[in-house]
Amino acid sequence: MRFEESYIKINRFRSASELKLQQIKQHSKLIDGAFIELNGINENNPEIVSRRINKISSHFIEHGF
């Protein structure tokens, strides 16, 4: 393999890694938001918890996560 071919492959891997890192950061923000959203909800009211979880889940699905 020539140097140029190696350089091209390294750049592709770098781009893919940067994209994955960006996706992980977005997931992390959504998960942090989910915990904030669920914080303070009374566990004794399962309907409210269920609605919040469904809302968060639909947000994940809507954004392709």
NORQUIWO-V548970 format. One record per residue. RES is the residue in one letter. PHI is phi as a letter, one per 30 degrees, with the letter a starting at -180 (NA if undefined). NEAR is the number of other ideal C-beta (glycine too) atoms within 8 Angstrom. D_CENTER is the distance of its C-alpha to the mean C-alpha in Angstrom with 2 decimals. Layout:
BEGIN
res:RES phi:PHI near:NEAR d_center:D_CENTER
res:RES phi:PHI near:NEAR d_center:D_CENTER
END
This chain:
BEGIN
res:M phi:NA near:3 d_center:36.30
res:R phi:d near:5 d_center:37.12
res:F phi:e near:5 d_center:35.52
res:E phi:d near:6 d_center:34.21
res:E phi:d near:8 d_center:32.51
res:S phi:d near:9 d_center:30.89
res:Y phi:d near:8 d_center:29.76
res:I phi:d near:8 d_center:28.18
res:K phi:d near:8 d_center:26.31
res:I phi:d near:8 d_center:25.10
res:N phi:d near:8 d_center:23.85
res:R phi:d near:8 d_center:21.97
res:F phi:d near:8 d_center:20.33
res:R phi:d near:8 d_center:19.56
res:S phi:d near:8 d_center:17.98
res:A phi:d near:8 d_center:15.82
res:S phi:d near:8 d_center:14.84
res:E phi:d near:8 d_center:14.08
res:L phi:d near:8 d_center:11.86
res:K phi:d near:8 d_center:9.91
res:L phi:d near:8 d_center:9.90
res:Q phi:d near:8 d_center:8.72
res:Q phi:d near:9 d_center:5.61
res:I phi:d near:8 d_center:5.24
res:K phi:d near:8 d_center:6.41
res:Q phi:d near:10 d_center:4.41
res:H phi:d near:9 d_center:1.68
res:S phi:d near:8 d_center:5.43
res:K phi:d near:8 d_center:6.92
res:L phi:d near:13 d_center:5.98
res:I phi:d near:8 d_center:7.17
res:D phi:e near:8 d_center:9.95
res:G phi:d near:9 d_center:10.81
res:A phi:d near:9 d_center:11.17
res:F phi:d near:8 d_center:13.49
res:I phi:d near:7 d_center:15.35
res:E phi:d near:9 d_center:15.75
res:L phi:d near:11 d_center:17.18
res:N phi:d near:6 d_center:19.21
res:G phi:i near:3 d_center:22.86
res:I phi:d near:9 d_center:22.91
res:N phi:d near:5 d_center:25.94
res:E phi:d near:6 d_center:25.22
res:N phi:d near:4 d_center:28.61
res:N phi:c near:8 d_center:27.47
res:P phi:d near:7 d_center:25.33
res:E phi:d near:6 d_center:25.37
res:I phi:d near:9 d_center:23.55
res:V phi:d near:11 d_center:20.94
res:S phi:d near:8 d_center:20.56
res:R phi:d near:8 d_center:20.32
res:R phi:d near:11 d_center:17.61
res:I phi:d near:9 d_center:15.51
res:N phi:d near:8 d_center:16.26
res:K phi:d near:9 d_center:15.35
res:I phi:d near:13 d_center:11.86
res:S phi:d near:8 d_center:11.54
res:S phi:d near:8 d_center:13.03
res:H phi:d near:9 d_center:10.66
res:F phi:d near:9 d_center:7.72
res:I phi:d near:8 d_center:10.48
res:E phi:d near:6 d_center:11.78
res:H phi:c near:8 d_center:8.97
res:G phi:i near:4 d_center:8.81
res:F phi:c near:8 d_center:5.73
END
